[in-house]
């Protein structure tokens, strides 16, 4: 790919960050700001700290990754983007990286906040929460690409999140979202890897859909 193409994709991503991404970033930040109201955050053990992390902070992945295709759902906007920017698929991949980076940053800030409150948290809790967030976000991203519906894209990971309560670790194994709450934490590498694969699959499906649509036009 030529340098000019990459620069054009980066410019398009910057426009998306300014115009479409910040409301979702604000929503994810609001969830974290409300978390101390719903959960205790002072002097928690690692297992106790997993409750606000896995039940609340992990939702940042859904909020930030799921809507990266939403701006182009309107036909006129999609045609403008496809005509103006060099490679829409690359631009969506850059958006996904930005969403993952923002998810990591927010979770890291929340972990740091818990530490200032005397809670026993560190890299293990940070990476474990990121794994759950990435899996939920990847699930939403793939659903958004496959069904072209943001409503369904949010519903699927939320339903999976809720299903974890009734299913438990015994039935879900390494795909259990709340393993740190039960004093474990095993399987987080599987969740993280699966989340990244789901996101990659979502980007691929969306790219194919957009190309097919461009051919038909």
N, C-alpha and C positions, 0 to 999 in steps of 0.2 A: 504494500500500500504506500502511496506517495505521502511525503510529509505534509503537503497541503491538505490531503484528505484527513489526516489525523488532526491537523489544526482545526479544520472545519468541524469535525466531530466533537472536539473539545469545546469549541465555541457553542455548538448546539447544546452540549451538556451544561455549559455555564448558564445558558438561557433557561433551560429546564430547572436548574437549581434555584434561580432567582424567581421564576414565575410559578412553578408547580410544586417544588419539593418542600419549600419552607413551611407551608401549613401542616404537612405531615410531620416534619421535624418538631414543630411546636406542639403538636398533639402528643407525640412520643415523650417530649419533655414534660408535658402536663401530667402524663401518667406517672412519671417518676416523682414529680413534685407532690402528687396526691398520695403516693405510696406510704410516706411516714404517717399520714393520717389514718390509714387502714391497718398498718402493721407496726409493731414495735421495732425500733431500729437501734436502741441503746444496749450496749454491752451484751451482744448476742454471741452465742457460740456459732461455729461454722454451720452446724446443722440448723440452728434457729435462723441464721441469716439467709439460709436457702429459701425460706418461705417468701420474703419480699422479692428475692432475686428471681426465683423460678416462676412464681405466681404473677408477678407484675413486670419486672424489668425485661423478662423474656418476650413480652408482648411487643416490645419495640421493633422486633424483626418483622412482625406482621404489618405494623403501621407503616414502616419505612420501605419495605421491599415490594409489597403487594401492588401499590399504585404506579409503578414506573412506566406502565404502558397507557395509563389513563388519559394523558394529555392528547393522544392521537385517536381516541375513540370517535371523535367527531370527524366526519369525512373531509371537511374543508381543511381542518388543522392537519390531518394526516397527509393530504396532498401537498400542503405547503412545506411540511417538514421533509417529505420524500424528495421534493423538488429542490429544496434549498441546501440540504446537508448531504455530504458525500456518501456516508454509509450508515443507514439507520440502525442496522444490527450492531455495529461497533458502538454507536452512540448509546444504545440501550445497555450494552455491556458496561460502558463507563458509568451509566446511571446506577446499575446494580452494584458496582464497586463503591460508588459514593454512598449508597444506602447501607451497605455492609460496614463501611468505615464509620458512618454516623452511628450505626447501631453499636459498634464496638466502643466508640467514644462515649456515648451516653451510659452504657453499662459500666465502663471504666470509671466515669465520674460518680456513678451511684455507689460502686464498690468503695471508691475513695471516701465518699460521704459516710458510708457505714463504718469505715475505719476511724474516721474522726469522732464517731459516736462510741468508740470503744469496742466495736464488734470484731470478732476473729475471722476476718476475710482476707483473701489474697488472690494470687493468680489462679489457683484451682477453682475458686468460686467465679472469678471473672470468665475463664475459658468455658466452664460448665454452663454458665448462663448464656454466653454467646452461642454455644452449641445448640441449645434449645431455641434461641431466638432465630438462628440461621435456618434451622429445620422448619419452624413455623413460617418464616418469611419465604423460604423456598417453596413450600407447599402452596402458599398464597400466590406466589409469582407464577408457578406452573398452571394453577387453576385459572388465573387471569388470562394467560396466554391461550389456554385450551378452550375456554368457554367465552372469552371476550366479554366478561362481566365482572366488574369490580365487586358487586354485591355478593356474588357466589364466591369470588376469590377471598373475601374476608370471612365468609361463612364457613368454608371448608377447614381452614386452620383453627378457627374458634371451636368448631364441632370436635375436631381432633383433640384440642386442648381440654374440652369438657369430658371427652371420652376417657381421658387418662384417669379421671377421678374414679370411674366405675371399673375400668379394666384393670388398673394396677400394674405393678412391675412384673408380676408373674405371667400375665398374658401378653404384655407388650415387649418384654425383654429390653434389649438395648435401645428400643425406640420409645421408652418411657421418659417423659419430659421432666419428671419430678424426682429423679433418683437421689439428688443431693438432700432433699427434704427427708428422705428415709435413712439418711446417714451413709449412703453409698456414693454414687457419682460415677459408677462404671457405665460404660457405653456412650459416654459423651463424644468420644471420637467418632463413633458410628453416626450419631446425630449430626455432628458438624459436617462430616463427609457427605452424608445423605442430603443435608440441606444445600450444600454447594452443588451437588449433582442435580438436585431438583431445580435450582436456579438456572443452571446451565441448560437443562432440558427446556425450561420455560423460555429462555432467550432463543433457543433454537426453534421451538414451535412458533413463537411470535415472528421470527424472521421469515419462516416458510410461509406463514399466513400473509404477511405483508407483501412478499414477492408474488404470491399467487394473485393477490388483489391487484397489484400493479400490472401484471400480465393481462388480466381480464379488462382493465381499463385501457 
